[in-house]
Amino acid sequence: MTLLSYSGTYSRIFLCLFLITFLSLVTGGKAVSQTLQVVKGQLIDKETKAPVNNATVTVKQIPNASTRSDERGFYQLEKIPLGRIDLRITKVGYTPVDLSDVQISAGKQTILNVEMEIALTMLKEITISGNKKAAKERPLNDMALVSSRMFSVEETQRYAGSVDDPSRAVAVYPGVQSGGAVDNQIIIRGNSSRGLLWRIAGMETYNPNHFSEEGSSFGGISMITSSVLANSDFSTGAFAPEYGNALSGIFDIRLRKGNPDKSEYNFQVGTLGIEAGAEGPFSAKSKASYLLKYRYSSLSLAEKAGLLSLAPSYQDLIFNMNFPVKRGMVTFYGVGGDGTNNSPAEKDSTIWKENKYNRFSEKTNSKVAITGITYTHNIRNGYIYSGLSYNLSRNSYRGDSLSNDYIAHLRDEERFTNSAVRFSSYLNYRLGNRNTIRLGGDVSLLNFNNYVMVSIDSLRGEREVLLDRKGNSSYVQAFGQWKFRPTNALTLVSGLHFLRYNLNGNYSIEPRMSASLKVSANKSISAGYGLHSRLETPSTYFTQVTSASGGTSLANKNLDLSKAHHLVMAYDWTLSSRVRFKAETYYQSLFDVPVGFNDEGTYSSINASGFNYSGNQLFNQGKGKNYGLEFTVERFFNKGSYYMLTGSLFRSLYTDILGREHSTAFDRKYLITFAGGKEWQVGSRKNNVIQLNVKMVAGGPAHFTPVDLAQSKLKGYTVRDHQNPYSLKDAFYFKPDLKIAYKKNRTSSNWSTGLDILNVTGKTYMTGQWYDEEKQEVKNGYEALGIFPNLFYRWEF
């Protein structure tokens, strides 16, 4: 079940326009001829996290608009006019930082916290060129040299079709394909989305999405919206040594800090949710601050008002509290969400003949709770990071079948409860200006209670329990990495990562290395290699396997870790201060992948996106390979416009237990994505903004295993043609999204309204095939959602 799969009349949604118009007229003060704002933040050393004092911060467009950072690294610029400005930050001994086209709005102070990198030569010897793109594209983790980029919140908020969901926003990046209109899967370079690692505040975490499935990394919509995000990192291969338990990608989420000097509030209403947020200081003297956001599904409210039927219900809460201490920072954060989706049976037996599934009812529920505390302690030439977190994930499903007298009988039931207590710590230490080491590790204590039951005949009460296990386990990770900068042009990173699963004693020792060389003022090349591994979920290890004699055993308990070699090479060409071209080629060799003799020997966990009961013993004999070429042409926002054009040519293949090679479920072969937009400053003082953004995704067809019609007729249920796995292809894939928005600045507030339309053409795509017993024919399943308009109104004050 997914968040966006609901029925109803779309025209009713547009009744929200009345509310939007009304709010636009009554909120905020009246417009003035000129409104001034504050720009402020903190400057810290990128490698030691120590404050950078006495640095100069200058607004390029405004004469004499300049200030210096104080002894704690804080700076503040007063009386900055609304609109967009360019900032330059300089200090002798550090590489200058350029921040371009920073948006200044009424009602909310602009806070820019910046990490500065030490230079190997004196300032007068540094050539200032190409830095504008570096600040926007380079990852925050300075040891991630390849296949990584910063997830810029200010830029990605503009992307059409993102509906304020970071999981959907990253689908514009090369090599990334989304799951479809009804879910927010992140499928990277032909890998299953299960291989994605989520991190929040530097800690590994459970899947932070509503309506997720057991073992998956996706859902219907993220609990984390752009309103609470700070700039974060997104990686697609050959990860830095500190990252573990990931095969396909890393989404390293950072929550932003609240305003430490002034209380600010926001309210948003839209098709998907009603959101309220607040931030401000605990103490102006200490710069302690809080950030709080709560959201409730407006689809559920629309259902209660009679505008929609069968709308899913969800709510989420996020907080981030920061407390500066004498030599560092203490952070207390939390993310929580609860979602329910019901699909009742049709109490009309006359329509059951048309589709037997009309007599079935389904109810799903997902709950996630993530909370933690971190402490960053500054030491001379470095810092020590420590974190403690608690994660809880509960996913449940119940399916009932109505008898002829409309009595509900239990058909299928799933309950997955998983929790983890994690402790993580590392030391980051700079040895002179050329060497930095980072050493650390973490421990995850796991607890699980999983149950899966399916009915052979629900009306007669014949059932089979596939999984019924509770218990605990743990795994440990350790890493060491070294960054060496022999010159300003060359950076080298090398290290080792260690992962051991204490349930069965299996472990992996993983070498990592990467290099980046600036061959000229505007061109650079980079390369990286890494061995990576990923644990299976507890439900996989403890699934009951039935033997030929009828007994059951935990035959999969000793499964090894799935592993992959990643090799990446890249070429980066800065065509101008605003435009860059990047090409990247990669090869991934997957091995020790769980495969089995079920599905006529074609089963492989490579193709699974969530919990996938195999019914048989699995063996670490599977292999796979992903290889391809990606390119990006990107124009960073300048003079009101931007664009990003990406292309990917790739193959994704797997080898089954019998040694046969097949396309995976994600082998689309090519993807082309375009995202771009235009912004117009309007009004007497050019204080207000109109935005138009588009996104278009084109790609090869999705792959499915076809239905064997002859065998299905013989057995009376769906039987797939496993002699030809993933040979069925859908149509050419093309999905355009459109976003139109208007922002109005008032004296002490601003409001914005807009329409973000997913899948403008309304075309739906195949989700698979099934056998219709009544009509004895094969039918195609399609996405439940065509065009989806997300109308929104936001007020900041």
N, C-alpha and C positions, 0 to 999 in steps of 0.2 A: 504493500500500500504506500502511496506517496501523497505528498501534501496537495499537489495541484490537481489530482484526479477527482473532480467533483462534477455533478450535473447541475444544470440550471440554465437560465436564459441570460446570455451575456449582456443583453441590452439593459437588464436590471442593474447591472453593476454601475452603469453610467448615471444612475440616480445619485451616485456619490458626487457628481459634478455640482449638484445644488449645494451640498455641504461645503465643497471646496470654494465655491463662489462666495458663500456666506462668510466663511472664515476669512477669506481674503479681504473682505470689506470691513470686518469688525476688529481684526487683531492689529496690534502694534499702534505706535503713535503715528502722527502724520509726517510726511516726508519733509525734509529740510533741504536747503540749497547745498549744503556741504556738511558731511559728517566725518569726523576724525576718529581714528581707532588706535589701539595699542598693539605693537608687535614685540614679543618678548620670548624668552626661552633660556636654556642653559647650554653652555658649551663644555664638553668633556673630551678627554683624550680617548681615542678609539680603543687603545690597547690596555690602558691602565684604569680607565673610568675616573681618573682624577679630574677635578675642575680645571678648565683652561681660563686663567685670568688674564686681564689686560689685553684681550683680543679686540680688534676693531670690527664693528658691524656697521655697514654703510648701505643706505638705500641709493641705488645708482641714479634714479630719476629725480631725486630731490636734493638740491644743494644744501649742505650743512646738516642733512639728516644722518647723523652718525653718533655712535656711542661706543663705550668699552665695557667689557665684562668685568664683574667684580671678583673678589677673592674666592667666591664660591662658583664662579663661572656664569652667573646670571647676568643678563643684559635686558634692557628695555628701551624701545623707541616709542616716543610719544607723538601724538598728533599726525598720524599717517593717514592720508586720504584713502577713501574706498576705491576699489578697483584692483589692478594687478601691479605688483612691484617686483623688482629684481634686487636681491641682497648679495653682498660680498662680505665674507668673513676672513680676516687675515690676522696672522701673528707670526713674528719671526721664528723660524724653526719648524713651522707647520705648513703643510700644503694648503693653499687658499681654497675656500669653498664658495661656489656660486650657487645660489638658489634663485631660480628664474620663475617668473609669472606666478608669484605667490598671491593667492586670492585674499583680499582684505574685505571683510563684511561687517555690517552693523550688527550689534547685539551679541557679538562673540569675539573676544580677543583672539588674535592669532598667536599661537604658541609654537615655536620652532626650536626643538631641542636637537642639537647638532653634535655629532661625533667628529673630531678632527684627527687627521693622521699626521704623524711626525714626518718631516722631510729629511732626506739624507744629506742634502746640501743646503747652504744658506739661501734665504729667500731671494736675494738678488740674482742667484744663478738659476732660478727655476723659470722655465718657459710656461706661461699661463696660456694653455690652449687645450680645448677638448674637455675642460672640467665640467661644463654645463651638463653634458650627457652623463658624466661619471656619477654626479650626485643623484641622478634620477634612476640610473640603471644598475649600478654596482650593488651587490648584496651587502647587507649590514654586517654579516659575518665575513670579516676580512680574510678568513682562511678557506672560504668557498670560492675557488678561482674559476671553475668551469660549470656550465649548465645551471647557473644560479643567477637570480636577479632580485632586486628589491621589488616588493609588491607595494607600489606607491598608492596610498589611499586617495590622495587628492586626484590622481589621474584615473584610477579605476572606478571612482564614483561616477564618472561621466559615461562609462561604457554602457551602451544600450544592451538590454536583456539581462543585466546582472541582478535586477530587483533587490539591490542592497545586499547581495549574497556573495562573499568573497570566493566561494567555490565556483560559482558561475562566472565571475569576473576573470579568473585565470584561464578560462577557455580561449582567450584571445592569444595566448602565448604559443610559440611553435611546439609541435609535438604533443599538444594537449587536445583531447577530444572529450566532449561532455557526454553524459549518458543519454540525454534527450530532454524534452520539454518538461517532463514530470519528475525528474530527479536531478541531483547536482553531482553526479559522479565526476571524478577527475581521473581520466584514463590517459596515462602518460606513455608515449612511445610504444604503444601496443601492449602494455602491461595491464593486468587486472588492477582495478582501483583498490583491491585489498592490500596491495604493496605500498600504499601511501602511509607515511608516518605523520601524525598530528602532534604538534608541540604548542604549548601555551606558556608564556613567561619562562621559557627555557626548560620546561619539564614535558616529558612524554605524557600523552593524555589519550583518553578514549575519544571516539568519534563525536564531535560536537554538533551533530545535525539532528533535526527533528525527523521522525519516521524512518529511522535507520533499521537495517537488518543485522542480525547476529553475524559478527565477523566482517562486516563491511566498513568502508570509510566514508559512506555517503548517506544521503537521505532525501527528504523533500526540499528542505530549506535550512540554512545554517542558523544556529542560535546566536552566532556572532555577526553583528552587522557592522557596516563601515563606520557608523557613528561612534563606536567604541574602539576601533582599531587604530593602532599606530602603524607606521611603515613596518612591513614584515618581510621575510625572505621566503622565496619559493624556488625549490631545486628539483631538477628533472633527471639527474644522473651523476655518477662518479662523485659521491658526496664527500664532504670533509670528514676527517677521521673521527670527529666527536659524535657524528650521527650514527645510530645503530638501529637494528630492528626495522629496516626499511629496504624494499626492493625496487620500487618504481619512483618515489619522490618524497620530498619533505615539504610540509607547510609549517613554517616556524612562525607562529602567530605572536605578535606583541600587542598588548593592550595599552592604550594611551593613558597618560596621567591626566588627572583633572586639573583645572586651573587653580594654582596655589594662592591666588590673590583675590579672586572675585567669584562670587556665586553666579552660575549661569544655568539656564534651563532650556529644554527643548521638548517639543510635542510634535508627533507625526501621526497622521491617519492615512491609510491607504487600503487598497484592495486586499492586501495580505495581512496587515496588522495595524494595531493602534499602539503607538510607542510613546513613552514618556521618559525623560532623562534629566538628571541633575548632576552638577559637579561644582566643586568649590573648595575653599580652604578649611582645614581643621584649625590651623593656626598660621596666621600671616607671618609670624616671627620665624617659625620653623620650616615654612614652605611645605608642610604636610597637606595632602589633598585627597579628595575622594572623587570617584566617578561611579554613577549608578544609572542603569537602564533597565526598564521593564517593558515587555511587549506582550500583547494578547491578540489572538487571531480575530481579525475583523470578518473573515469568512464565516467563523462560528457565530458572530453577532448577526451577520446577514441571514444566516439560516434561522436564527431565533426570531428575526423580524419577518420571516417569510419570503425573503428575496432569493434565497438559494435552498437547495435540498442536498442532503448528504455531505455537507461541508465538514472538513476535518477541523478539529479544535486543538489549539496549542498555545502555550505561553512560555516565556523564558525571562530570566533575570541574570544580569551581569553586574559585577562590581569590581572596582580596582582601587585600592587604597595605598597611598605611598607616604612613608614616614622617613624623612631624612634624619640620620643620626650623625654622630660626630665624625665618623670615618666611613660613611657609606649610606645605604638605603635599604629600608625594610618595606616589602611589598606584600599585601594581603589581597588575594584575588579570588573570584568565584564565577562560575558559569553553570547555570542550571536550566533545565527545560523539561516540559511534559507535553506529550501530544497523543491524541486519540483519534482514530478514524473508524467509523462504523459503516457497514454495508449490509443492511437488513435483507432478508429473503422476501420474495414476492409471495404474498399469501393468496395466490390465485393459481390453482393447479392447471388451469387451461393454457397458461403460457409456459408451463414447464416443458411441454412437448417441443416448443420452439427452441428452447435452450435450457437444458437440465440445470445449469448453474443458477437459474432464477430461484431455485428452491434452497439455495445455500445462503447462509448469512456469515459475515466475517467481522471480527473486531480486532483491531491492533492497538497497542499502546507502547509508547517508548518514553523512558525517563532517563535523564542524564544529570549527574551532579559532579562538578569538578571544582575543587577548592584547594588552595595552597598558600604557602607563605615562603618568601624568598628573602635572602639577605646577601647584599653585595658589600663586601668589606674591602675598603681601599688600603693597600699597603704600598710601600715605596716601590715604584716601578711595576706595579701590577695590582691585581685584585683577586679576592677569593669569593666565588659564588657558591651559595648553598641554598637548597630548596627542599621543602617537604610538602607533599600533596596527597590528596585523597580523591579517587575517582570511583564513581558508581554508574553502572549502565544496566538498565532493565528493559528488555524487549519481550513482549508477550503477544501471542496470537491465539485466537479461538475461532474455529469454524464449526458451524452447526448445519444440520440438514433437516428440513421439515418433512415430516411423514405426511401421508395422505390426509390425515385428520389435523394437520398443521401443528403438530407437537414437535418441538425442537429436540434433536438428538445430537450429542457431541460427535463431531466428525474428526477434527484434527485439533491438537493443542500443542503450543510451544511456549516455554517459559525459560528465558535466559537471564540470569542475574550474575553479573561479574563486578568485582570491585578490586581496587589496587591501592596500596599505600606505597608511595615512591619517595626515595631520598636520593638527591643528586648533589654533587659537589665537584668543583674543579678550581684549579689555580691557573691564572693567566699571568705570565711574568715576562717582562721585556728585559733582555740582556743586551744593553747598549741600544743603538738605533737600528741595528740590522737583524737582530734575532729576537723571536718571541716564541715561548713555549706555552703549551696549554696541556695540563695533566688532570685527569679526573675520572669519575665513574659514578654509577648509580645502582641502586637495588630496588627491585619491584616485588612486593609481596602480594600475591594474588589469592583471591578467594572466589569460588564459583559455585553456582547451584543451577544446573541446566536440566531441562526435561523436554522431551519430544515424544509425542504419541500420535500415531496415525490410525485411522479406522480402515479395516478391510471391508466391513459392512456396517455402517453407522446405525442403520435401522435395527440390526440384530445384535448390536453391541460387540461385534468382533473387532478387537483393537490390537495393535502391536506397538510396544514401547521401544523406540529406537535409541533413546538417550535418557538416562536417569542417574545423574551423578552430582554429588556435591563434595567439595574438598578445598584444598589450598596447595599452592606451589609458589615458586619464586624464580626470578632470573636476575643475573648480575651482568653489568657491562663495565668496561674500563677502556680508557683511551689515552693515548699520548700523541701530541702533534707538535710540529716545529715549523715555524715560518722563518724563512731566510731571505733577506732582501740585499743581495750583494751590490745592487745599484738601484737607482730610481726606476729603471726600465724593467728590471727582472725581479720576479717574486717566485719563490719555491716553497711548497708546502708538502710535508711528508709525515707519515705517522702510522699507527696501528690501532685497530679497534678489536675488542674482545667481547664475546657474548656467550654466556652459558645458561642453559635452561636446566634448572635443578630437578625438574620432574623426572627426567630420564638421563641426565648427565651429558647430553649432547652439547657441543660447543663449536665456536667458529673463531679463528684468528684471522683478521682481515687487514692486509696491507693497503694503504692508500697513498697516492702521490699525485701532485699536480704542479703545473708551472705556467706562468704568464709572462710574456715578453713583449715589451713595447718596441717595435722595430723602427718606428718613426714617430713624429709628433702626432699623427692621426691614425696609425695602424698598429695592431697588436695581434699576436697569435697566442693560443693557450692550448694545453692538453692535460688530460687527467686520466688516471686509472684507479679503480677501486674494486675490492671484493666485498660484497654485501650479503646479508642474510636476513631472514624473516621467520619469526615463530608462527605456528598455526594457532588457532584459537583453542581454548580448553575443550570446547564442544567437539572439535575434530579428534583430539587425542582420546576422548572418552566415549566416542560413539560405539555402541554395541554392535559387534560383528557376529552374524549368525553362521555357524558352521553347517556342513552338510548333514551332520547328525541331529541338528536342531538346537544345539547348545549355543551359548553366547560367550563372547570374550572381548577384552579390551585389546584387540590385536593392533591398534594404531597408537598405543601409548608411547612406543619407543620411536616414533617417527623423528627423523633428523630435521634440521633446519633447511628450508629452501634457500638456495644460494645463487648468486649471479656475479659474473665479472662484467664490469662496465669500463668501456674505453671511449674517450671523447676527444675530439680535436676541433678547434674553433678558430675562425678568422674574423677580426673585428675592424671595421673601417669607418672612422668618423669622417663623413663627407663634409660636414660643416659643424658649427657649434650646436645646431639644432637637429641635424639629420645623421643617422648612422645606418650602416649595413652590417649584418652579421650572418655568417654561415657556420653551421656546426654539423659535423658528421659523427655518428656513434655506432658502436657495436656492443650488444649485450648478449652474453652467453649464460643461460640459466641452466642449473643442474641441481641434482638432489630434490627434484620436484615430485611431490606425491602423485602417483598414478595407480590405476587399478585395472582389474580384468572386467569390471562392470562396463556397461555400454559397449559390449563386444570388444573390450580392450582399448577403447578410445578415451576413457575418462582421464582427465588431468586437472589438477587444482589450478593450473594456469588460467583456465576459462571461468573459474568461479568468482563471483563478485561478493558473495556473502556466504552464509552457512549452506553447505551443499552435502547432504547425506549421500554417501556413496553406496552404502549397503554391503561393502566388501572391505577386505583388508587392503590397505594402501602400502605402496612401496616407494622408496626414494630412488626410483630408477628413471624418472621422467627428465626430459631436457626441453630446452626452448631457445630460441634466438630472436632478437629484435635488432634490426639495423636500418639506418636511414640517413637522409640528408635533410637539414632544415635551413631555412633562411628567414631573415627578418629585415624589412626596411621600415624604419621608424622615424617619424618626425615628432620631436617633443613639442609640447604646447608652446606656441609662439604667435603673437599677434592674432589671437582668437581662434586658432585652428590647430589640429593635430591629426595624425593618422598612424596606423600600424598595419602593415601588410606582412603576413607570415605564410610560409608554405612548408609542407612536409611530404617527402616521398619516403615510404618505409615499407617494410615487411615484418610480420609478426607470425612466427611459426612455432609449432611444438611437436615433440616426438612422443608417441604413446608407449605403453609398456611392451608392445610387440615390435617396436622399432620403426613404426611408420610415421612419416612426417605429414602434418596437416596445417592448414591455416588456423590461427586462433580465432576466438570470437571477436577479436578487436582488430583484425587485419584488413582495415579499410584501404590500405595501399597509398592513399594520398589525402591530404587536407589542405585547404586554402582558407585563410581567415582574413577579413578586412574589418578594422574598427577605426572610425574617424568621426570628426565632428567640427562644428563651427560655433563660435560664441560671439554674440553681439552685445556691446555695451550701449544701453539705451537710457533715455531720460535726460532731463535738462543738464545734469551734471555727469552723465554717463555712469550713474551709480548702480543701475539695475542691469540685469543680465538675461538674455534669451539664449538658450542652448538647443542645438539640434545635433543628435548623435545617431550613428547607424553602425550596425554590425552585421556582417554577412559571413556565413560559414558554408563552404562547399566541400564535399568529400566523397570518397568512394562508398559503395553500399555496405551496410552491416551484414554480418554472416550469421547464419542459423543452421542447425541440424534439421533437415526436412523430415516430414512424417512419412513412414512406410505405409501407404494406403492398404495394400494387400494384407499385411500382417495386422494392421489395426482393425480391418473388417473381420479377420479371423478370430481375434482375441476380444474384440468388443471395447477396446480402449485405445488411447493414443500410444502407438509404438513408433519410435523414431528410426530412421535409416542410419544406423551407426556405422555402416560401411562407407558412408560419405559424410563424415562429420563436418559441420560448418560449411557445407557446399551450397546451401541455399542463400541467394543474395537478394537484398532488397533493392529498391530503386536508387538512382543517383541522389545524394543527400544535399539539400540546400535549404538553409533556414536563415531568413533575414529578421533582424530585430530593429526597432526604431524607438528613440527616446526624445521627447520634446519637453523642455522645462523652462520655467520663468522664475527669476529671483528678484524680489523687491526689498530694497534696503530702506529702513525707517530711521527715526532718530536714535533709538536704543534697541532696535530689534530688526530682524529680517524674516521674511517668509518666502517660501518657494513652493511652486506647484508644478505638476507635470504628469506626463503619461509615458510609461515604459511598456512597450508592446512586444511581447515575446512571440516569435513565429508569425510575422505579419501576414504571410500567405495563407496560414491556416492548414497547410498540408501536414498530414500525420504520416508516420513511418511505422514499418512493421516491428512488432515485438516478438514474433515467433509464429509457429503454427500449432494447431491442435485438431484432433479428430472428433467430428460431430457424430455421435452414435446414432442419433435419430435419423439424420439424413445420409449417414454413411458416406460422408465426404470430408475432405480436408478444408479447413478454414484458416484464414490468416488473422492473427491478432494485431491490433494497431494501438498506438498511443491513445490514452483516454482524453488527451487535451490537444486541441488545435491552436487557434490564436488565443493568447491570454493577455488582457490589458491590465496593467498594474497602475492604477491611478493613485496619486499621492499628494499630500499637502504637508509641509513642514514649517514649523515656527520656532525660531531661536530668539531667546531674549535673556 
